[in-house]
Amino acid sequence: MIMIFSEVPINEYTMYVAILLLAILILGLLFLLGYHYIIPSIKRDWKMGACHVYSKKYLVCEKPGTSEKVGYAFIKVVPEQPISDMDKDRRESFLQTVMGIVSGTQFESGILFMTVKDRYGENIKKRLESEKQKRQMFARSDNMRTRDIIERINRELELLRQVPVILEGFYIAIVRDYGYDDDEIIRKLDADSRGLISRLSGIGVTASVIWGEELWNILNFLLFGSLTQISW
């Protein structure tokens, strides 16, 4: 577009065309960059490979070599008390309670634990360590001001090391159903999800079906990331 308009003089007629093309270009770039956020937010149904997401929250996949299909619903389980604040015994006890409820269902279900790290804190540590190295490399060691700065950086780094890196910890309960018809599987997933959420609500947690953009991110993480803990 730049090459075209470098050869075309800008006047009162071509200016409107240039503005229109520029607007189309900007909208196109925004759509490409935000595709993974836009599609899950505005579309009720979308595909991920051989799987189909219905109503933004139910995943139905084809089983290779058979006409049977398998469906999944993902339920986010967030304790009222942050997991990072629990001691080891309390955390293990809570996990056993959640696993007991999930494994006691009449349908297939599993539980996994996920963490979200505090990237902001990690970036601060990297910046301080980089500044410390520069001070040590390019300043005289007998310089009083340099020593004071390095000592201050060491104190800040020590404080940051004592702070947990987990910003949020939560469980994901996975409901799995089988069938030959997508609508049939969705009805099963909806009923089973409601039943599991009802049972989990009695142990002091907030439970809800993951949907939309968050589901997209979770599925990409499960497909291409690593899990802290998983049990079926």
C-alpha positions in Angstrom: 0.0 0.0 0.0 2.9 2.3 0.8 4.4 1.7 -2.7 1.1 2.4 -4.4 0.6 5.7 -2.6 4.2 6.7 -3.1 3.3 6.8 -6.8 -0.1 8.4 -6.4 -0.4 12.1 -5.4 -2.5 12.8 -2.3 -5.4 15.1 -3.1 -9.0 15.5 -1.9 -10.1 12.4 -3.8 -7.3 9.9 -3.0 -7.2 11.0 0.6 -10.5 9.2 1.4 -9.3 6.1 -0.3 -6.0 6.2 1.7 -7.9 6.6 5.0 -10.2 3.7 4.1 -7.4 1.4 3.2 -5.5 2.4 6.3 -8.5 1.6 8.5 -9.0 -1.8 6.8 -5.3 -2.5 7.4 -5.5 -1.6 11.1 -8.7 -3.6 11.6 -7.1 -6.6 9.9 -4.0 -6.4 12.1 -6.1 -6.1 15.2 -8.1 -9.2 14.2 -5.0 -11.2 13.5 -3.3 -10.3 16.7 -6.5 -10.7 18.8 -7.9 -13.8 17.0 -7.5 -16.1 20.1 -9.3 -13.6 22.3 -12.0 -12.5 19.8 -13.2 -15.9 18.6 -13.9 -17.5 22.0 -15.6 -14.3 23.2 -18.0 -13.7 20.3 -18.7 -17.1 18.9 -20.8 -19.7 20.8 -19.3 -22.6 18.8 -15.7 -23.0 17.5 -13.3 -25.7 16.6 -9.9 -26.8 18.0 -8.5 -29.5 15.6 -10.8 -32.6 15.7 -12.7 -31.1 18.7 -15.7 -28.8 18.7 -16.6 -26.4 21.5 -20.3 -25.8 22.0 -21.9 -22.9 23.8 -18.4 -21.6 24.6 -17.9 -24.3 27.3 -18.5 -27.9 26.2 -15.7 -29.7 24.3 -16.8 -32.7 22.1 -14.1 -34.7 20.3 -14.2 -37.5 17.7 -12.6 -40.8 18.7 -10.3 -42.1 15.9 -11.6 -45.3 14.3 -15.1 -45.2 15.8 -18.3 -43.2 15.5 -18.4 -42.7 19.3 -17.5 -39.2 20.6 -16.2 -38.0 23.9 -17.1 -34.8 25.6 -15.5 -32.7 28.3 -16.5 -30.0 30.7 -14.0 -28.1 32.8 -15.0 -26.7 36.2 -12.8 -24.2 38.0 -12.6 -24.9 41.8 -11.2 -21.9 43.8 -11.0 -22.4 47.6 -12.2 -19.5 49.8 -8.8 -19.5 51.5 -5.9 -19.0 49.0 -4.0 -22.2 48.5 -0.7 -20.3 48.8 -1.7 -19.4 52.4 -2.5 -23.0 53.5 0.1 -25.0 55.4 1.2 -28.4 54.0 -1.2 -30.4 56.1 -4.2 -28.2 55.3 -3.4 -28.2 51.6 -3.1 -32.0 51.5 -6.3 -32.4 53.5 -8.2 -30.1 51.2 -6.9 -31.9 48.1 -8.1 -35.3 49.5 -11.5 -33.8 50.2 -11.8 -32.5 46.6 -10.5 -35.7 45.1 -13.0 -37.7 47.3 -15.9 -35.7 46.0 -14.8 -35.9 42.4 -14.0 -39.7 42.5 -17.4 -40.4 44.2 -19.4 -39.3 41.1 -21.3 -41.8 38.9 -19.6 -40.4 35.8 -16.0 -40.2 34.7 -14.2 -37.2 36.3 -10.7 -36.1 37.3 -9.0 -33.3 39.1 -5.8 -31.4 38.4 -4.1 -28.5 40.2 -2.8 -25.5 38.4 -0.8 -22.4 39.5 -0.4 -19.0 38.1 3.0 -17.5 38.8 3.7 -13.9 39.6 5.6 -12.9 36.5 5.8 -9.3 37.7 7.9 -10.4 40.8 10.1 -12.6 38.6 10.8 -9.6 36.3 11.8 -7.4 39.2 14.3 -10.1 40.4 15.8 -10.3 36.9 16.1 -6.6 36.7 17.8 -6.3 40.1 20.2 -9.1 39.4 21.1 -7.5 36.1 21.7 -4.2 37.8 23.9 -5.9 40.4 26.0 -7.6 37.8 26.6 -4.3 36.0 27.6 -2.5 39.2 30.0 -5.3 40.0 31.5 -5.3 36.5 31.9 -1.6 35.7 32.4 0.0 39.1 35.3 0.0 41.5 34.8 -2.5 44.4 36.2 0.0 46.9 33.7 2.6 45.9 31.5 3.3 49.0 28.4 4.2 46.9 28.7 1.1 44.8 28.9 -1.1 47.9 25.9 0.6 49.3 23.9 0.0 46.1 24.9 -3.6 45.9 24.0 -4.2 49.6 20.6 -2.6 49.0 20.0 -4.8 45.9 21.0 -7.9 48.0 18.4 -6.9 50.6 15.7 -6.5 48.1 16.5 -9.8 46.4 16.4 -11.6 49.8 13.0 -10.1 50.5 11.7 -11.2 47.0 13.0 -14.7 47.6 10.9 -15.0 50.7 7.7 -14.1 48.9 5.8 -17.0 47.3 5.8 -16.9 43.5 2.4 -18.4 43.3 -0.1 -15.6 42.6 -3.1 -18.0 42.4 -3.7 -21.7 42.8 -6.8 -23.5 41.8 -8.2 -26.9 40.9 -9.9 -27.9 37.7 -12.4 -30.7 37.9 -12.9 -32.4 34.5 -16.2 -34.1 33.6 -16.1 -36.7 30.8 -19.1 -38.2 29.0 -19.5 -40.4 25.9 -22.1 -40.7 23.2 -22.8 -40.8 19.5 -24.7 -37.5 19.2 -23.3 -34.1 20.1 -26.6 -32.8 21.6 -26.8 -36.0 23.7 -23.3 -35.5 25.1 -23.9 -31.8 25.8 -27.0 -32.7 27.8 -25.0 -35.2 29.9 -22.1 -32.7 30.4 -24.5 -30.0 31.5 -26.3 -32.3 34.0 -23.1 -33.8 35.4 -21.4 -30.4 35.7 -24.4 -29.0 37.7 -24.3 -32.0 40.0 -20.6 -31.8 40.6 -20.7 -28.0 41.2 -23.5 -28.6 43.8 -21.5 -31.2 45.6 -18.3 -29.1 45.6 -20.1 -26.0 46.9 -20.5 -27.7 50.3 -16.8 -27.6 51.1 -16.1 -23.9 51.0 -15.2 -23.3 47.3 -16.4 -21.3 44.4 -17.0 -23.7 41.5 -18.1 -22.7 38.0 -17.8 -24.1 34.4 -14.9 -22.6 32.5 -15.9 -21.0 29.3 -15.0 -18.5 26.5 -11.5 -17.1 26.4 -10.5 -18.7 29.7 -11.4 -22.2 28.3 -9.4 -21.4 25.1 -6.3 -20.6 27.3 -6.8 -23.6 29.5 -7.1 -26.0 26.5 -4.0 -24.6 24.9 -2.2 -25.0 28.2 -3.3 -28.6 28.6 -2.3 -29.4 25.0 1.1 -27.6 24.9 2.0 -26.9 28.6 2.7 -29.0 31.6 0.6 -29.9 34.6 1.6 -29.6 38.2 -0.6 -32.5 39.4 -3.2 -34.6 37.7 -5.3 -37.6 38.9 -8.1 -39.6 37.2 
